């Protein structure tokens, strides 16, 4: 597991990946950091309705996957009874910033284990790096009934252009190789992804990115509550989509 702080932010003046790594290591060591992981509960918070979300019974009878591929302009589920639920934590909330760095969790709220290789998560943004760019995966795990850790090398990332839309002309896709295995019922898979210029040499204006949410920040303890009854609504994102076998099952594309 890659330990992480509550969290330490990387100064924008750090220009090399070696320097950034050294900063992270010193940060983790000095701060007595804990790991980033998913504290998985069975419920999705719904404070507007005056309750704590769905139950296991709700999940068992939830409607089937709804939506279409992005090319068809579909709309996925984004509610307490969705068979898949996405949570998002912004790790570089400032704009501009030298990189887009975020954590996602996808919860399996269906009634069966799910091969992770069938899932893809898409983060939509305005790509300001016309030439070379770098994508990194810094952390991976699943939690909690079937714990899997450290499968960074089994993550497949794609940076795909799309027809220009408001605040988006590209998405960063996160997929999984079959070697990762399956996501158990009620468990969540977590990935930390980063997109940046080589050597972090350019600022990116995240404020014009469709999936960006400056408010989706918080402490490690707050993030650990997601999924679960105590998960704060700021970590729910409907502007990052989840696709199962190419079918849109969560969120609304730009």
LINSUL-V87665 format. One record per pair of residues at least 6 apart in sequence whose ideal C-beta (glycine too) atoms are under 6 Angstrom apart, sorted by sequence separation. I is the first residue (numbers start at 1). GAP is how many residues later the second one is. If there is no record, write none. Layout:
# LINSUL-V87665
((I	GAP) (I	GAP))
This chain:
# LINSUL-V87665
((14	6) (68	6) (108	6) (142	6) (183	6) (206	6) (225	6) (46	7) (67	7) (92	7) (241	7) (242	7) (45	8) (141	8) (242	8) (14	9) (43	9) (44	9) (67	9) (92	9) (161	9) (226	9) (10	10) (43	10) (44	10) (91	10) (241	10) (66	11) (91	11) (140	11) (160	11) (240	11) (90	12) (140	12) (241	12) (10	13) (159	13) (238	13) (42	14) (89	14) (238	14) (137	15) (158	15) (88	16) (104	17) (174	17) (65	18) (87	18) (137	18) (216	18) (8	19) (62	19) (156	19) (174	19) (215	19) (216	19) (86	20) (62	21) (5	22) (85	22) (135	22) (58	23) (154	23) (172	23) (85	24) (3	25) (154	25) (5	26) (54	26) (83	26) (154	26) (53	27) (54	27) (83	27) (5	28) (211	28) (4	29) (151	29) (210	29) (211	29) (3	30) (3	32) (4	32) (1	34) (46	34) (44	36) (146	38) (145	39) (188	39) (44	41) (146	41) (167	41) (127	42) (145	42) (167	42) (168	42) (126	43) (127	43) (167	43) (124	44) (210	44) (125	45) (142	45) (124	47) (142	47) (122	49) (123	49) (141	49) (59	50) (60	51) (122	51) (140	51) (120	53) (121	53) (139	53) (138	54) (120	55) (137	56) (136	58) (117	59) (116	60) (135	60) (117	61) (134	62) (116	64) (134	64) (132	66) (38	67) (115	67) (116	67) (114	68) (129	68) (113	69) (114	69) (113	71) (108	75) (128	76) (108	77) (108	79) (107	81) (126	82) (105	83) (106	83) (126	83) (125	84) (105	85) (12	86) (124	86) (168	86) (104	87) (124	87) (123	88) (103	89) (165	89) (101	93) (99	95) (100	95) (99	97) (98	102) (36	103) (40	103) (37	104) (40	104) (38	105) (37	106) (96	107) (96	108) (96	109) (95	110) (95	111) (95	112) (123	117) (122	119) (107	120) (93	121) (121	121) (120	123) (93	124) (119	125) (90	126) (118	126) (89	127) (90	127) (118	127) (88	128) (124	130) (89	134) (106	136) (2	137) (87	139) (42	144) (40	147) (1	148) (40	148) (87	148) (88	149) (38	150) (86	151) (38	152) (88	152) (86	154) (86	156) (84	158) (78	160) (86	164) (84	165) (84	166) (82	168) (76	172) (76	173) (77	173) (78	173) (74	174) (76	174) (76	175) (52	177) (69	177) (75	177) (68	180) (67	181) (67	182) (16	183) (70	183) (15	184) (65	184) (15	185) (39	185) (41	186) (43	186) (45	186) (40	187) (41	187) (41	188) (6	213) (6	214))
